[in-house]
Amino acid sequence: MKHVIVLSIPDWGVTPFADGQDRKLIAQQVDAFNAANETITDRHNIYYINVTGLTREAIADKSLLAPDGLHPSGKEYARWAEEIKRKITR
């Protein structure tokens, strides 16, 4: 499956949408999901790219979030695209 790329899910716990919620628990749940996701993709020889660390930078850089305060901004998507480019041009 060399034409399939799977990205990790973002950590929405760093967004304003998570205000009042247990951000540490959200991060743990995101990490657990991503670990399972990566294991499955590895088992099937599918490219896996972990962008979650990048998304966690939104805690200090709100320009990485869309105006709704939850979804990634174009700037964040561009960073993901760079990660994809690096993976497929090796």
N, C-alpha and C positions, 0 to 999 in steps of 0.2 A: 504494500500500500504506500508506495513512494509518492503518491500524489495527494495524500491526506496529511493534514497538519491539525493537531489538537492543541488548543491553548488552555492553560489553567484558567480557573475562574478568578475574577478580581476579588479583592477583599473589600466588600462594601462596608465593613465595620469602621473604616477610616473616613467615611463620608458623613456629611451632616444628617443624612437619612437615618443613621444609626444613633443619633443623639438619644440619650436616656436608656440605651440598651447596653448589654454586657459586651463591650468591644473585644475583650480578651476571649470570651467564649465564641464570638463570631469568627475571630481569627483562627481559633482551634478547629472549628467546624469547617472553615474554608480549607485549611491545611489538610484535614482528614479527607475531605472530598478530593482534593487535588492529588493526594498520595494514591488513593484508589484509582483515580483517573489515569495517573501516570503508569501505574502498574499494568492496567488493562491495555493502554496504548503500547507499552513496551512488549507485552505478550504478543501483540499483533504486528510488531515491527512498524509502528506508525510514529511519525515525527511528533514529539511532544515539546512544547515550549512553555516554560513557566514564566508568566508575566505578573504573577501575584506580587512579587517584591517591588516591581515597578509601580503597581497600583497603590501600594502602601505608602508611597511617597506623597500621595494626595493629602495625607494628614497635615503636611506642612506647605504643600503647593496646590492650592485650590484651582489653579489654571489647568490642572490635569483632570478636572471634573467638568461635565456639561452644566449648563445653567440650572438644570433640575436638581443638582447636588447629589445625584446618585450615579449617573452613567458617565463613562469616560468621555473626555473632550476629544476634539480632533487632534490636539497636541499629544494626548495619551495614545490614541490609535496610531499616530505616526511612529511613536516609540515601539509599539508592538510590531508595526510593519518592518521596522529596522531589524527587530529580532527575527522575524520570519525571513527577511532577506539574507541575514547571516546564516541561517540554517540551510536555506536552499541553494546558496552559492558556494558552499564549501566544496 
